[in-house]
């Protein structure tokens, strides 16, 4: 991670603030970073919060849907499957 603020980006993923997510990705935040406090990725949180535009943006910018949550061992796809969200599932499968 070399710039930007991961925690602020994570909060933007939760709230749906795509402009703030874009800012942090453009300033160097790694979309695959797993913060030691949160033990999850921005992509997984975006899936949990059903933020389709942010999920797509993160995927296009290198987010890996196969990374496992360090706490639960879930992946972005398994979260979408548990939510039974076919749109998210299909979007994530394109990037696996």
N, C-alpha and C positions, 0 to 999 in steps of 0.2 A: 504494500500500500504506500503510495508516494504522493500524497496530496489529498485534498478534500477531507471530509470528516465522515467516517463510516457510520458512527452512531446517528448523526444527523440524517444521513442517507437512509438508514434503516427505519428511522421514524417517518421519513418521507414515503417509504414503501408502504408503511402501515396506513398513513393518512391519504395516500393517493396523489401526492405532490410530484407529478412526473417531471416538472421543470427542475425541481431540486435534485431529483434522482439523476437527471441528465447532467446537471452541473457537476455533481460529485463524480460521476463516471468520466466525464470530460477532463476533470482535474486530477484523475489518477487513482480513484478508489477501485480496487480490484473487486469485480462483481462476485468472485468466488471466495472472498475472504470470510472466514468464520471467526467472529470475535469471541475471545475466551469467556466473556461474561454471558453471551447470548447462545453460544454453541449451535448456531444455525446461520444460514446465508440470507442475504437480501432477497434472493429469488424465492426461497421457501416461505419467507414471511409475506412476500407479495402474493404468493399462491394462497396462503392461509387467509389473507385479507381480500382475496378475489379482485386484485388490481390488474386486470387484463392488459391494459396499456403498458403498465410498468413491467409485467412479466415478459411481454413481447420485447420491449426495449432492452431489458437485461439479457434475454436470450440472444438477440441480435448483436449485443455487445460482449458476448463471450461467457455469459453465465452458464454453468454446467448443471443440467437438471438431474444428473446422476450422483451428485455429491450427497453423502449421508449426513443427516443431522447428528451431531456428536452426542446428543442426549438421548434421542429416541430411535436413531438409525433410520428415520424416515428420509425419503427423497422428495423432491418437488412433485414428481409424478405420483408417488404413493399418497402424498397429502391430497392432491387433486382427485385421486381415485377414492379416497376415504370420503371426500366431499361429494362424490358422484357428479363432478363437474366435467361433462363431456367436452366442452369448449377448451377448458384448461388442459385436459388430458391430451387432446389432439394437438394443441399448440406445443406442449412439452415434448410429445413423441417425435415431432419433426426434428427436434434438436438432440435426440439421443443417438 
